[in-house]
Amino acid sequence: MNIIYSKSSVKVINSMDKATKQRIKAGIEKIPEGDIKPLQGIPGTYRLRVGGWRILFSYPECDTILIEKIGLRGVYKGV
């Protein structure tokens, strides 16, 4: 599966400590497994929960995942 990261998600990942980066990376690589739910009101966008972190992603093409946003629970605002 091809994983594409948005500019903002790369910034957030680069600012994390090493242990958190590893947890986030492991969670993303296990998609479609994990605590995943579709976002209400935004068709085609999903939420992956890794501890207190939320990863918003979509499937723009077959066999491709676009990581749109990564953040704490407040990441839903402005989506």
HTML snippet that shows the backbone in 3Dmol.js (N, CA, C, O; Angstrom):
<script src="https://3Dmol.org/build/3Dmol-min.js"></script>
<div id="view" style="width:600px;height:400px;position:relative"></div>
<script>
const pdb = `
ATOM      1  N   MET A   1       0.836  -1.174   0.000  1.00  0.00           N
ATOM      2  CA  MET A   1       0.000   0.000   0.000  1.00  0.00           C
ATOM      3  C   MET A   1       0.885   1.243   0.000  1.00  0.00           C
ATOM      4  O   MET A   1       1.835   1.331   0.777  1.00  0.00           O
ATOM      5  N   ASN A   2       0.579   2.189  -0.857  1.00  0.00           N
ATOM      6  CA  ASN A   2       1.329   3.432  -0.984  1.00  0.00           C
ATOM      7  C   ASN A   2       0.783   4.458   0.012  1.00  0.00           C
ATOM      8  O   ASN A   2      -0.424   4.698   0.054  1.00  0.00           O
ATOM      9  N   ILE A   3       1.666   5.066   0.815  1.00  0.00           N
ATOM     10  CA  ILE A   3       1.251   6.054   1.822  1.00  0.00           C
ATOM     11  C   ILE A   3       1.845   7.409   1.453  1.00  0.00           C
ATOM     12  O   ILE A   3       3.057   7.541   1.283  1.00  0.00           O
ATOM     13  N   ILE A   4       0.977   8.417   1.330  1.00  0.00           N
ATOM     14  CA  ILE A   4       1.388   9.782   1.001  1.00  0.00           C
ATOM     15  C   ILE A   4       1.062  10.675   2.203  1.00  0.00           C
ATOM     16  O   ILE A   4      -0.036  10.603   2.753  1.00  0.00           O
ATOM     17  N   TYR A   5       2.018  11.512   2.604  1.00  0.00           N
ATOM     18  CA  TYR A   5       1.842  12.413   3.740  1.00  0.00           C
ATOM     19  C   TYR A   5       1.685  13.849   3.249  1.00  0.00           C
ATOM     20  O   TYR A   5       2.397  14.286   2.345  1.00  0.00           O
ATOM     21  N   SER A   6       0.744  14.580   3.852  1.00  0.00           N
ATOM     22  CA  SER A   6       0.611  16.006   3.544  1.00  0.00           C
ATOM     23  C   SER A   6       1.747  16.763   4.233  1.00  0.00           C
ATOM     24  O   SER A   6       2.405  16.233   5.128  1.00  0.00           O
ATOM     25  N   LYS A   7       1.970  18.017   3.802  1.00  0.00           N
ATOM     26  CA  LYS A   7       3.022  18.850   4.374  1.00  0.00           C
ATOM     27  C   LYS A   7       2.824  19.042   5.875  1.00  0.00           C
ATOM     28  O   LYS A   7       3.779  18.958   6.648  1.00  0.00           O
ATOM     29  N   SER A   8       1.577  19.302   6.287  1.00  0.00           N
ATOM     30  CA  SER A   8       1.310  19.559   7.702  1.00  0.00           C
ATOM     31  C   SER A   8       1.537  18.310   8.555  1.00  0.00           C
ATOM     32  O   SER A   8       2.003  18.416   9.689  1.00  0.00           O
ATOM     33  N   SER A   9       1.217  17.140   8.027  1.00  0.00           N
ATOM     34  CA  SER A   9       1.422  15.918   8.806  1.00  0.00           C
ATOM     35  C   SER A   9       2.909  15.613   8.957  1.00  0.00           C
ATOM     36  O   SER A   9       3.323  15.094   9.993  1.00  0.00           O
ATOM     37  N   VAL A  10       3.715  15.920   7.955  1.00  0.00           N
ATOM     38  CA  VAL A  10       5.167  15.724   8.053  1.00  0.00           C
ATOM     39  C   VAL A  10       5.754  16.634   9.123  1.00  0.00           C
ATOM     40  O   VAL A  10       6.630  16.216   9.880  1.00  0.00           O
ATOM     41  N   LYS A  11       5.274  17.887   9.191  1.00  0.00           N
ATOM     42  CA  LYS A  11       5.737  18.832  10.215  1.00  0.00           C
ATOM     43  C   LYS A  11       5.455  18.303  11.617  1.00  0.00           C
ATOM     44  O   LYS A  11       6.308  18.376  12.502  1.00  0.00           O
ATOM     45  N   VAL A  12       4.246  17.768  11.812  1.00  0.00           N
ATOM     46  CA  VAL A  12       3.859  17.260  13.132  1.00  0.00           C
ATOM     47  C   VAL A  12       4.714  16.052  13.496  1.00  0.00           C
ATOM     48  O   VAL A  12       5.184  15.946  14.628  1.00  0.00           O
ATOM     49  N   ILE A  13       4.919  15.148  12.553  1.00  0.00           N
ATOM     50  CA  ILE A  13       5.722  13.952  12.826  1.00  0.00           C
ATOM     51  C   ILE A  13       7.155  14.336  13.174  1.00  0.00           C
ATOM     52  O   ILE A  13       7.742  13.756  14.087  1.00  0.00           O
ATOM     53  N   ASN A  14       7.723  15.296  12.467  1.00  0.00           N
ATOM     54  CA  ASN A  14       9.101  15.714  12.737  1.00  0.00           C
ATOM     55  C   ASN A  14       9.254  16.377  14.099  1.00  0.00           C
ATOM     56  O   ASN A  14      10.357  16.396  14.645  1.00  0.00           O
ATOM     57  N   SER A  15       8.185  16.919  14.661  1.00  0.00           N
ATOM     58  CA  SER A  15       8.269  17.574  15.964  1.00  0.00           C
ATOM     59  C   SER A  15       8.063  16.608  17.133  1.00  0.00           C
ATOM     60  O   SER A  15       8.216  17.005  18.288  1.00  0.00           O
ATOM     61  N   MET A  16       7.722  15.360  16.857  1.00  0.00           N
ATOM     62  CA  MET A  16       7.449  14.367  17.916  1.00  0.00           C
ATOM     63  C   MET A  16       8.743  13.744  18.438  1.00  0.00           C
ATOM     64  O   MET A  16       9.781  13.762  17.776  1.00  0.00           O
ATOM     65  N   ASP A  17       8.642  13.187  19.657  1.00  0.00           N
ATOM     66  CA  ASP A  17       9.772  12.439  20.186  1.00  0.00           C
ATOM     67  C   ASP A  17       9.813  11.062  19.506  1.00  0.00           C
ATOM     68  O   ASP A  17       8.848  10.651  18.862  1.00  0.00           O
ATOM     69  N   LYS A  18      10.925  10.371  19.654  1.00  0.00           N
ATOM     70  CA  LYS A  18      11.163   9.127  18.919  1.00  0.00           C
ATOM     71  C   LYS A  18      10.127   8.040  19.224  1.00  0.00           C
ATOM     72  O   LYS A  18       9.664   7.361  18.308  1.00  0.00           O
ATOM     73  N   ALA A  19       9.763   7.870  20.480  1.00  0.00           N
ATOM     74  CA  ALA A  19       8.807   6.822  20.856  1.00  0.00           C
ATOM     75  C   ALA A  19       7.429   7.073  20.236  1.00  0.00           C
ATOM     76  O   ALA A  19       6.781   6.143  19.758  1.00  0.00           O
ATOM     77  N   THR A  20       6.991   8.319  20.246  1.00  0.00           N
ATOM     78  CA  THR A  20       5.688   8.662  19.669  1.00  0.00           C
ATOM     79  C   THR A  20       5.710   8.475  18.159  1.00  0.00           C
ATOM     80  O   THR A  20       4.741   7.982  17.582  1.00  0.00           O
ATOM     81  N   LYS A  21       6.809   8.866  17.510  1.00  0.00           N
ATOM     82  CA  LYS A  21       6.942   8.661  16.066  1.00  0.00           C
ATOM     83  C   LYS A  21       6.774   7.190  15.707  1.00  0.00           C
ATOM     84  O   LYS A  21       6.087   6.847  14.745  1.00  0.00           O
ATOM     85  N   GLN A  22       7.410   6.332  16.491  1.00  0.00           N
ATOM     86  CA  GLN A  22       7.330   4.898  16.211  1.00  0.00           C
ATOM     87  C   GLN A  22       5.916   4.371  16.377  1.00  0.00           C
ATOM     88  O   GLN A  22       5.468   3.545  15.581  1.00  0.00           O
ATOM     89  N   ARG A  23       5.200   4.835  17.404  1.00  0.00           N
ATOM     90  CA  ARG A  23       3.814   4.402  17.613  1.00  0.00           C
ATOM     91  C   ARG A  23       2.914   4.863  16.470  1.00  0.00           C
ATOM     92  O   ARG A  23       2.080   4.100  15.984  1.00  0.00           O
ATOM     93  N   ILE A  24       3.086   6.123  16.041  1.00  0.00           N
ATOM     94  CA  ILE A  24       2.280   6.667  14.946  1.00  0.00           C
ATOM     95  C   ILE A  24       2.580   5.904  13.654  1.00  0.00           C
ATOM     96  O   ILE A  24       1.661   5.525  12.927  1.00  0.00           O
ATOM     97  N   LYS A  25       3.851   5.682  13.371  1.00  0.00           N
ATOM     98  CA  LYS A  25       4.254   4.977  12.153  1.00  0.00           C
ATOM     99  C   LYS A  25       3.693   3.552  12.132  1.00  0.00           C
ATOM    100  O   LYS A  25       3.201   3.085  11.105  1.00  0.00           O
ATOM    101  N   ALA A  26       3.774   2.869  13.274  1.00  0.00           N
ATOM    102  CA  ALA A  26       3.240   1.507  13.356  1.00  0.00           C
ATOM    103  C   ALA A  26       1.731   1.501  13.130  1.00  0.00           C
ATOM    104  O   ALA A  26       1.212   0.608  12.460  1.00  0.00           O
ATOM    105  N   GLY A  27       1.023   2.482  13.678  1.00  0.00           N
ATOM    106  CA  GLY A  27      -0.423   2.580  13.492  1.00  0.00           C
ATOM    107  C   GLY A  27      -0.800   2.822  12.041  1.00  0.00           C
ATOM    108  O   GLY A  27      -1.753   2.230  11.534  1.00  0.00           O
ATOM    109  N   ILE A  28      -0.052   3.694  11.370  1.00  0.00           N
ATOM    110  CA  ILE A  28      -0.335   4.007   9.967  1.00  0.00           C
ATOM    111  C   ILE A  28      -0.069   2.796   9.080  1.00  0.00           C
ATOM    112  O   ILE A  28      -0.835   2.522   8.156  1.00  0.00           O
ATOM    113  N   GLU A  29       1.004   2.078   9.354  1.00  0.00           N
ATOM    114  CA  GLU A  29       1.349   0.922   8.530  1.00  0.00           C
ATOM    115  C   GLU A  29       0.358  -0.227   8.686  1.00  0.00           C
ATOM    116  O   GLU A  29       0.274  -1.092   7.814  1.00  0.00           O
ATOM    117  N   LYS A  30      -0.394  -0.246   9.788  1.00  0.00           N
ATOM    118  CA  LYS A  30      -1.370  -1.324  10.026  1.00  0.00           C
ATOM    119  C   LYS A  30      -2.752  -1.023   9.454  1.00  0.00           C
ATOM    120  O   LYS A  30      -3.657  -1.850   9.571  1.00  0.00           O
ATOM    121  N   ILE A  31      -2.933   0.155   8.832  1.00  0.00           N
ATOM    122  CA  ILE A  31      -4.234   0.480   8.229  1.00  0.00           C
ATOM    123  C   ILE A  31      -4.554  -0.608   7.213  1.00  0.00           C
ATOM    124  O   ILE A  31      -3.671  -0.910   6.410  1.00  0.00           O
ATOM    125  N   PRO A  32      -5.689  -1.201   7.173  1.00  0.00           N
ATOM    126  CA  PRO A  32      -7.004  -0.856   7.693  1.00  0.00           C
ATOM    127  C   PRO A  32      -7.341  -1.441   9.061  1.00  0.00           C
ATOM    128  O   PRO A  32      -8.499  -1.376   9.472  1.00  0.00           O
ATOM    129  N   GLU A  33      -6.380  -2.008   9.779  1.00  0.00           N
ATOM    130  CA  GLU A  33      -6.646  -2.487  11.134  1.00  0.00           C
ATOM    131  C   GLU A  33      -6.505  -1.324  12.108  1.00  0.00           C
ATOM    132  O   GLU A  33      -5.938  -0.286  11.767  1.00  0.00           O
ATOM    133  N   GLY A  34      -7.022  -1.500  13.315  1.00  0.00           N
ATOM    134  CA  GLY A  34      -6.898  -0.460  14.325  1.00  0.00           C
ATOM    135  C   GLY A  34      -8.224   0.202  14.615  1.00  0.00           C
ATOM    136  O   GLY A  34      -9.265  -0.224  14.116  1.00  0.00           O
ATOM    137  N   ASP A  35      -8.184   1.242  15.418  1.00  0.00           N
ATOM    138  CA  ASP A  35      -9.383   1.981  15.822  1.00  0.00           C
ATOM    139  C   ASP A  35      -9.694   3.022  14.751  1.00  0.00           C
ATOM    140  O   ASP A  35      -9.306   4.184  14.872  1.00  0.00           O
ATOM    141  N   ILE A  36     -10.395   2.598  13.703  1.00  0.00           N
ATOM    142  CA  ILE A  36     -10.699   3.466  12.562  1.00  0.00           C
ATOM    143  C   ILE A  36     -12.198   3.689  12.480  1.00  0.00           C
ATOM    144  O   ILE A  36     -12.985   2.747  12.580  1.00  0.00           O
ATOM    145  N   LYS A  37     -12.584   4.940  12.297  1.00  0.00           N
ATOM    146  CA  LYS A  37     -13.997   5.291  12.115  1.00  0.00           C
ATOM    147  C   LYS A  37     -14.101   6.346  11.019  1.00  0.00           C
ATOM    148  O   LYS A  37     -13.205   7.178  10.881  1.00  0.00           O
ATOM    149  N   PRO A  38     -15.185   6.325  10.235  1.00  0.00           N
ATOM    150  CA  PRO A  38     -15.374   7.401   9.249  1.00  0.00           C
ATOM    151  C   PRO A  38     -15.780   8.691   9.948  1.00  0.00           C
ATOM    152  O   PRO A  38     -16.478   8.660  10.960  1.00  0.00           O
ATOM    153  N   LEU A  39     -15.342   9.824   9.408  1.00  0.00           N
ATOM    154  CA  LEU A  39     -15.730  11.120   9.973  1.00  0.00           C
ATOM    155  C   LEU A  39     -17.124  11.481   9.479  1.00  0.00           C
ATOM    156  O   LEU A  39     -17.441  11.310   8.302  1.00  0.00           O
ATOM    157  N   GLN A  40     -17.946  11.980  10.385  1.00  0.00           N
ATOM    158  CA  GLN A  40     -19.289  12.397  10.001  1.00  0.00           C
ATOM    159  C   GLN A  40     -19.222  13.736   9.286  1.00  0.00           C
ATOM    160  O   GLN A  40     -18.497  14.638   9.705  1.00  0.00           O
ATOM    161  N   GLY A  41     -19.977  13.860   8.211  1.00  0.00           N
ATOM    162  CA  GLY A  41     -20.041  15.118   7.480  1.00  0.00           C
ATOM    163  C   GLY A  41     -18.953  15.299   6.443  1.00  0.00           C
ATOM    164  O   GLY A  41     -19.011  16.235   5.645  1.00  0.00           O
ATOM    165  N   ILE A  42     -17.959  14.420   6.437  1.00  0.00           N
ATOM    166  CA  ILE A  42     -16.889  14.501   5.448  1.00  0.00           C
ATOM    167  C   ILE A  42     -16.748  13.127   4.804  1.00  0.00           C
ATOM    168  O   ILE A  42     -15.961  12.304   5.273  1.00  0.00           O
ATOM    169  N   PRO A  43     -17.497  12.869   3.739  1.00  0.00           N
ATOM    170  CA  PRO A  43     -17.439  11.540   3.127  1.00  0.00           C
ATOM    171  C   PRO A  43     -16.043  11.205   2.590  1.00  0.00           C
ATOM    172  O   PRO A  43     -15.376  12.049   1.992  1.00  0.00           O
ATOM    173  N   GLY A  44     -15.624   9.979   2.811  1.00  0.00           N
ATOM    174  CA  GLY A  44     -14.338   9.520   2.299  1.00  0.00           C
ATOM    175  C   GLY A  44     -13.164   9.812   3.202  1.00  0.00           C
ATOM    176  O   GLY A  44     -12.034   9.470   2.851  1.00  0.00           O
ATOM    177  N   THR A  45     -13.380  10.434   4.359  1.00  0.00           N
ATOM    178  CA  THR A  45     -12.306  10.732   5.301  1.00  0.00           C
ATOM    179  C   THR A  45     -12.507   9.895   6.556  1.00  0.00           C
ATOM    180  O   THR A  45     -13.623   9.745   7.052  1.00  0.00           O
ATOM    181  N   TYR A  46     -11.400   9.355   7.055  1.00  0.00           N
ATOM    182  CA  TYR A  46     -11.443   8.457   8.202  1.00  0.00           C
ATOM    183  C   TYR A  46     -10.511   8.946   9.289  1.00  0.00           C
ATOM    184  O   TYR A  46      -9.621   9.764   9.055  1.00  0.00           O
ATOM    185  N   ARG A  47     -10.736   8.424  10.489  1.00  0.00           N
ATOM    186  CA  ARG A  47      -9.938   8.774  11.664  1.00  0.00           C
ATOM    187  C   ARG A  47      -9.316   7.506  12.233  1.00  0.00           C
ATOM    188  O   ARG A  47     -10.013   6.515  12.454  1.00  0.00           O
ATOM    189  N   LEU A  48      -8.019   7.534  12.469  1.00  0.00           N
ATOM    190  CA  LEU A  48      -7.303   6.458  13.155  1.00  0.00           C
ATOM    191  C   LEU A  48      -6.855   7.004  14.498  1.00  0.00           C
ATOM    192  O   LEU A  48      -6.242   8.070  14.565  1.00  0.00           O
ATOM    193  N   ARG A  49      -7.157   6.280  15.569  1.00  0.00           N
ATOM    194  CA  ARG A  49      -6.761   6.725  16.910  1.00  0.00           C
ATOM    195  C   ARG A  49      -5.573   5.906  17.376  1.00  0.00           C
ATOM    196  O   ARG A  49      -5.621   4.676  17.372  1.00  0.00           O
ATOM    197  N   VAL A  50      -4.504   6.586  17.778  1.00  0.00           N
ATOM    198  CA  VAL A  50      -3.316   5.954  18.348  1.00  0.00           C
ATOM    199  C   VAL A  50      -3.052   6.656  19.668  1.00  0.00           C
ATOM    200  O   VAL A  50      -2.429   7.718  19.689  1.00  0.00           O
ATOM    201  N   GLY A  51      -3.515   6.082  20.767  1.00  0.00           N
ATOM    202  CA  GLY A  51      -3.402   6.727  22.069  1.00  0.00           C
ATOM    203  C   GLY A  51      -4.198   8.015  22.069  1.00  0.00           C
ATOM    204  O   GLY A  51      -5.389   7.999  21.758  1.00  0.00           O
ATOM    205  N   GLY A  52      -3.570   9.134  22.411  1.00  0.00           N
ATOM    206  CA  GLY A  52      -4.240  10.430  22.405  1.00  0.00           C
ATOM    207  C   GLY A  52      -4.169  11.132  21.060  1.00  0.00           C
ATOM    208  O   GLY A  52      -4.750  12.203  20.881  1.00  0.00           O
ATOM    209  N   TRP A  53      -3.459  10.533  20.116  1.00  0.00           N
ATOM    210  CA  TRP A  53      -3.266  11.140  18.801  1.00  0.00           C
ATOM    211  C   TRP A  53      -4.357  10.694  17.837  1.00  0.00           C
ATOM    212  O   TRP A  53      -4.871   9.580  17.936  1.00  0.00           O
ATOM    213  N   ARG A  54      -4.709  11.591  16.890  1.00  0.00           N
ATOM    214  CA  ARG A  54      -5.678  11.284  15.849  1.00  0.00           C
ATOM    215  C   ARG A  54      -5.010  11.494  14.500  1.00  0.00           C
ATOM    216  O   ARG A  54      -4.306  12.482  14.293  1.00  0.00           O
ATOM    217  N   ILE A  55      -5.234  10.563  13.587  1.00  0.00           N
ATOM    218  CA  ILE A  55      -4.676  10.630  12.248  1.00  0.00           C
ATOM    219  C   ILE A  55      -5.847  10.647  11.279  1.00  0.00           C
ATOM    220  O   ILE A  55      -6.607   9.680  11.216  1.00  0.00           O
ATOM    221  N   LEU A  56      -6.006  11.728  10.522  1.00  0.00           N
ATOM    222  CA  LEU A  56      -7.083  11.842   9.549  1.00  0.00           C
ATOM    223  C   LEU A  56      -6.525  11.447   8.187  1.00  0.00           C
ATOM    224  O   LEU A  56      -5.501  11.972   7.750  1.00  0.00           O
ATOM    225  N   PHE A  57      -7.205  10.519   7.523  1.00  0.00           N
ATOM    226  CA  PHE A  57      -6.713  10.036   6.239  1.00  0.00           C
ATOM    227  C   PHE A  57      -7.858   9.726   5.295  1.00  0.00           C
ATOM    228  O   PHE A  57      -9.019   9.655   5.698  1.00  0.00           O
ATOM    229  N   SER A  58      -7.504   9.540   4.016  1.00  0.00           N
ATOM    230  CA  SER A  58      -8.489   9.186   2.995  1.00  0.00           C
ATOM    231  C   SER A  58      -7.820   8.251   1.992  1.00  0.00           C
ATOM    232  O   SER A  58      -6.610   8.027   2.027  1.00  0.00           O
ATOM    233  N   TYR A  59      -8.640   7.720   1.107  1.00  0.00           N
ATOM    234  CA  TYR A  59      -8.164   6.854   0.033  1.00  0.00           C
ATOM    235  C   TYR A  59      -8.419   7.557  -1.304  1.00  0.00           C
ATOM    236  O   TYR A  59      -9.457   7.315  -1.920  1.00  0.00           O
ATOM    237  N   PRO A  60      -7.497   8.429  -1.781  1.00  0.00           N
ATOM    238  CA  PRO A  60      -7.748   9.155  -3.026  1.00  0.00           C
ATOM    239  C   PRO A  60      -7.758   8.243  -4.250  1.00  0.00           C
ATOM    240  O   PRO A  60      -8.474   8.504  -5.218  1.00  0.00           O
ATOM    241  N   GLU A  61      -6.972   7.184  -4.206  1.00  0.00           N
ATOM    242  CA  GLU A  61      -6.902   6.232  -5.301  1.00  0.00           C
ATOM    243  C   GLU A  61      -6.870   4.828  -4.710  1.00  0.00           C
ATOM    244  O   GLU A  61      -6.623   4.643  -3.518  1.00  0.00           O
ATOM    245  N   CYS A  62      -7.119   3.861  -5.553  1.00  0.00           N
ATOM    246  CA  CYS A  62      -7.044   2.469  -5.116  1.00  0.00           C
ATOM    247  C   CYS A  62      -5.604   2.173  -4.669  1.00  0.00           C
ATOM    248  O   CYS A  62      -4.650   2.540  -5.355  1.00  0.00           O
ATOM    249  N   ASP A  63      -5.459   1.519  -3.539  1.00  0.00           N
ATOM    250  CA  ASP A  63      -4.164   1.107  -2.998  1.00  0.00           C
ATOM    251  C   ASP A  63      -3.279   2.289  -2.597  1.00  0.00           C
ATOM    252  O   ASP A  63      -2.056   2.155  -2.579  1.00  0.00           O
ATOM    253  N   THR A  64      -3.876   3.450  -2.275  1.00  0.00           N
ATOM    254  CA  THR A  64      -3.132   4.630  -1.829  1.00  0.00           C
ATOM    255  C   THR A  64      -3.831   5.234  -0.612  1.00  0.00           C
ATOM    256  O   THR A  64      -5.054   5.366  -0.580  1.00  0.00           O
ATOM    257  N   ILE A  65      -3.032   5.594   0.379  1.00  0.00           N
ATOM    258  CA  ILE A  65      -3.557   6.260   1.578  1.00  0.00           C
ATOM    259  C   ILE A  65      -2.943   7.649   1.635  1.00  0.00           C
ATOM    260  O   ILE A  65      -1.729   7.801   1.503  1.00  0.00           O
ATOM    261  N   LEU A  66      -3.783   8.668   1.832  1.00  0.00           N
ATOM    262  CA  LEU A  66      -3.320  10.047   1.991  1.00  0.00           C
ATOM    263  C   LEU A  66      -3.501  10.447   3.448  1.00  0.00           C
ATOM    264  O   LEU A  66      -4.631  10.551   3.927  1.00  0.00           O
ATOM    265  N   ILE A  67      -2.396  10.672   4.157  1.00  0.00           N
ATOM    266  CA  ILE A  67      -2.438  11.131   5.547  1.00  0.00           C
ATOM    267  C   ILE A  67      -2.605  12.639   5.491  1.00  0.00           C
ATOM    268  O   ILE A  67      -1.681  13.359   5.112  1.00  0.00           O
ATOM    269  N   GLU A  68      -3.791  13.120   5.872  1.00  0.00           N
ATOM    270  CA  GLU A  68      -4.108  14.537   5.731  1.00  0.00           C
ATOM    271  C   GLU A  68      -3.689  15.368   6.933  1.00  0.00           C
ATOM    272  O   GLU A  68      -3.097  16.435   6.773  1.00  0.00           O
ATOM    273  N   LYS A  69      -3.993  14.884   8.148  1.00  0.00           N
ATOM    274  CA  LYS A  69      -3.684  15.638   9.368  1.00  0.00           C
ATOM    275  C   LYS A  69      -3.330  14.679  10.484  1.00  0.00           C
ATOM    276  O   LYS A  69      -3.854  13.567  10.547  1.00  0.00           O
ATOM    277  N   ILE A  70      -2.436  15.112  11.369  1.00  0.00           N
ATOM    278  CA  ILE A  70      -2.093  14.373  12.577  1.00  0.00           C
ATOM    279  C   ILE A  70      -2.122  15.370  13.715  1.00  0.00           C
ATOM    280  O   ILE A  70      -1.557  16.459  13.603  1.00  0.00           O
ATOM    281  N   GLY A  71      -2.776  15.011  14.811  1.00  0.00           N
ATOM    282  CA  GLY A  71      -2.818  15.915  15.957  1.00  0.00           C
ATOM    283  C   GLY A  71      -3.524  15.275  17.129  1.00  0.00           C
ATOM    284  O   GLY A  71      -3.954  14.123  17.074  1.00  0.00           O
ATOM    285  N   LEU A  72      -3.631  16.052  18.190  1.00  0.00           N
ATOM    286  CA  LEU A  72      -4.370  15.582  19.356  1.00  0.00           C
ATOM    287  C   LEU A  72      -5.861  15.746  19.082  1.00  0.00           C
ATOM    288  O   LEU A  72      -6.238  16.059  17.953  1.00  0.00           O
ATOM    289  N   ARG A  73      -6.698  15.548  20.057  1.00  0.00           N
ATOM    290  CA  ARG A  73      -8.141  15.525  19.833  1.00  0.00           C
ATOM    291  C   ARG A  73      -8.691  16.761  19.144  1.00  0.00           C
ATOM    292  O   ARG A  73      -9.732  16.671  18.494  1.00  0.00           O
ATOM    293  N   GLY A  74      -8.053  17.886  19.256  1.00  0.00           N
ATOM    294  CA  GLY A  74      -8.519  19.118  18.636  1.00  0.00           C
ATOM    295  C   GLY A  74      -8.304  19.171  17.132  1.00  0.00           C
ATOM    296  O   GLY A  74      -8.666  20.161  16.495  1.00  0.00           O
ATOM    297  N   VAL A  75      -7.729  18.138  16.559  1.00  0.00           N
ATOM    298  CA  VAL A  75      -7.425  18.117  15.135  1.00  0.00           C
ATOM    299  C   VAL A  75      -8.691  18.186  14.281  1.00  0.00           C
ATOM    300  O   VAL A  75      -8.620  18.544  13.106  1.00  0.00           O
ATOM    301  N   TYR A  76      -9.835  17.851  14.849  1.00  0.00           N
ATOM    302  CA  TYR A  76     -11.097  17.846  14.097  1.00  0.00           C
ATOM    303  C   TYR A  76     -11.568  19.252  13.751  1.00  0.00           C
ATOM    304  O   TYR A  76     -12.313  19.432  12.787  1.00  0.00           O
ATOM    305  N   LYS A  77     -11.148  20.247  14.520  1.00  0.00           N
ATOM    306  CA  LYS A  77     -11.584  21.620  14.265  1.00  0.00           C
ATOM    307  C   LYS A  77     -10.970  22.131  12.979  1.00  0.00           C
ATOM    308  O   LYS A  77      -9.769  21.980  12.758  1.00  0.00           O
ATOM    309  N   GLY A  78     -11.771  22.723  12.142  1.00  0.00           N
ATOM    310  CA  GLY A  78     -11.274  23.271  10.900  1.00  0.00           C
ATOM    311  C   GLY A  78     -11.178  22.279   9.755  1.00  0.00           C
ATOM    312  O   GLY A  78     -10.594  22.580   8.713  1.00  0.00           O
ATOM    313  N   VAL A  79     -11.747  21.101   9.946  1.00  0.00           N
ATOM    314  CA  VAL A  79     -11.709  20.102   8.878  1.00  0.00           C
ATOM    315  C   VAL A  79     -12.914  20.226   8.007  1.00  0.00           C
ATOM    316  O   VAL A  79     -13.064  19.468   7.048  1.00  0.00           O
TER     317      VAL A  79
END
`;
const viewer = $3Dmol.createViewer("view");
viewer.addModel(pdb, "pdb");
viewer.setStyle({}, {cartoon: {color: "spectrum"}});
viewer.zoomTo();
viewer.render();
</script>
